Amino acid sequence: GVTYNSKTKKFSLNSGGTPHPGKGSTVYIKSGKSVTYGGKTWTTKTNTKLSGYKSTKTYTSLKAALKACASTSGCKGVTKEGTNKYKINSSTTTSSVSGYTGY
């Protein structure tokens, strides 16, 4: 991964496996496919369902679900459960479910 230090305004390449950002630092980790929305990065995991619904509402687009999650206290992620069917979740606990995608 890479760490950016806002105090020195420099990037450094890391070789360790566990990130430990300090005050004024931001850590970037290479982890496969992801999407960015609302200043947050959401890692994509296929055939994965997150547990615990944060609300009963179903969103028809990923953008709408990510926006709702980013602005909802306690939302931990989004699960795509089918075509145009997204739910926001209250847990990062996952289970393997064919056809679902976790963000």
C-alpha positions as CSV (number, residue, x, y, z in Angstrom):
1,G,0.0,0.0,0.0
2,V,0.9,3.7,0.0
3,T,0.7,6.2,2.8
4,Y,0.3,10.0,2.3
5,N,1.6,12.2,5.0
6,S,-0.2,15.6,4.9
7,K,2.3,17.2,7.2
8,T,5.3,16.5,4.9
9,K,3.1,16.3,1.7
10,K,4.9,13.1,0.7
11,F,3.9,9.6,-0.3
12,S,5.7,6.5,0.9
13,L,5.5,2.9,-0.3
14,N,4.7,0.3,2.4
15,S,5.7,-3.3,2.4
16,G,3.8,-4.4,5.5
17,G,0.5,-6.2,5.4
18,T,-1.4,-4.2,8.1
19,P,-1.9,-0.5,7.7
20,H,-1.5,1.8,10.7
21,P,-2.3,5.4,9.7
22,G,-1.1,8.1,12.0
23,K,-2.6,11.5,12.6
24,G,-2.4,13.4,9.3
25,S,-1.9,10.3,7.2
26,T,-4.0,8.5,4.7
27,V,-3.5,4.9,3.8
28,Y,-4.2,3.5,0.3
29,I,-4.4,-0.3,-0.2
30,K,-4.6,-2.2,-3.4
31,S,-7.5,-4.6,-3.0
32,G,-9.1,-5.5,-6.4
33,K,-12.3,-3.9,-7.8
34,S,-13.8,-1.0,-6.0
35,V,-16.1,2.0,-6.5
36,T,-15.8,5.5,-5.1
37,Y,-18.8,7.6,-4.1
38,G,-19.2,10.5,-1.7
39,G,-15.6,10.5,-0.7
40,K,-15.7,6.8,0.3
41,T,-14.2,3.8,-1.4
42,W,-16.3,0.7,-1.5
43,T,-14.6,-2.6,-2.2
44,T,-16.6,-4.9,-4.5
45,K,-17.0,-8.6,-3.5
46,T,-19.0,-10.8,-5.9
47,N,-21.2,-13.7,-4.7
48,T,-21.2,-12.0,-1.3
49,K,-24.1,-10.7,0.9
50,L,-23.7,-8.4,3.9
51,S,-25.8,-9.2,6.9
52,G,-28.2,-6.9,8.8
53,Y,-30.4,-4.5,6.9
54,K,-30.1,-0.9,7.9
55,S,-33.5,-0.1,6.5
56,T,-36.3,-1.9,4.6
57,K,-36.0,0.4,1.6
58,T,-34.9,-1.1,-1.7
59,Y,-32.8,1.2,-4.0
60,T,-32.9,0.8,-7.8
61,S,-29.3,2.0,-8.4
62,L,-25.9,1.5,-6.9
63,K,-25.4,5.2,-6.8
64,A,-28.6,5.8,-4.8
65,A,-27.8,3.0,-2.3
66,L,-24.2,4.2,-1.8
67,K,-25.4,7.8,-1.3
68,A,-28.0,6.6,1.3
69,C,-25.4,4.4,3.1
70,A,-22.8,7.3,3.2
71,S,-25.3,9.6,4.8
72,T,-26.9,7.0,7.2
73,S,-25.3,6.6,10.6
74,G,-24.4,2.9,11.3
75,C,-24.5,1.9,7.6
76,K,-21.6,-0.5,6.9
77,G,-22.2,-1.3,3.2
78,V,-24.5,-2.2,0.4
79,T,-25.7,-5.5,-1.1
80,K,-26.9,-5.9,-4.7
81,E,-29.5,-8.6,-4.5
82,G,-30.6,-8.6,-8.1
83,T,-31.2,-6.4,-11.1
84,N,-31.9,-2.9,-9.8
85,K,-32.3,-4.2,-6.2
86,Y,-29.9,-2.8,-3.6
87,K,-30.2,-2.8,0.2
88,I,-28.1,-0.9,2.7
89,N,-26.6,-3.0,5.6
90,S,-25.7,-2.5,9.2
91,S,-22.9,-5.1,9.4
92,T,-19.7,-6.0,7.6
93,T,-20.3,-9.7,8.3
94,T,-20.6,-11.5,5.0
95,S,-22.0,-14.8,3.7
96,S,-21.5,-16.5,0.3
97,V,-24.6,-16.0,-1.9
98,S,-24.5,-16.7,-5.6
99,G,-25.5,-13.7,-7.7
100,Y,-25.2,-11.1,-4.9
101,T,-22.5,-8.4,-4.7
102,G,-21.4,-6.7,-1.6
103,Y,-19.9,-3.2,-1.5
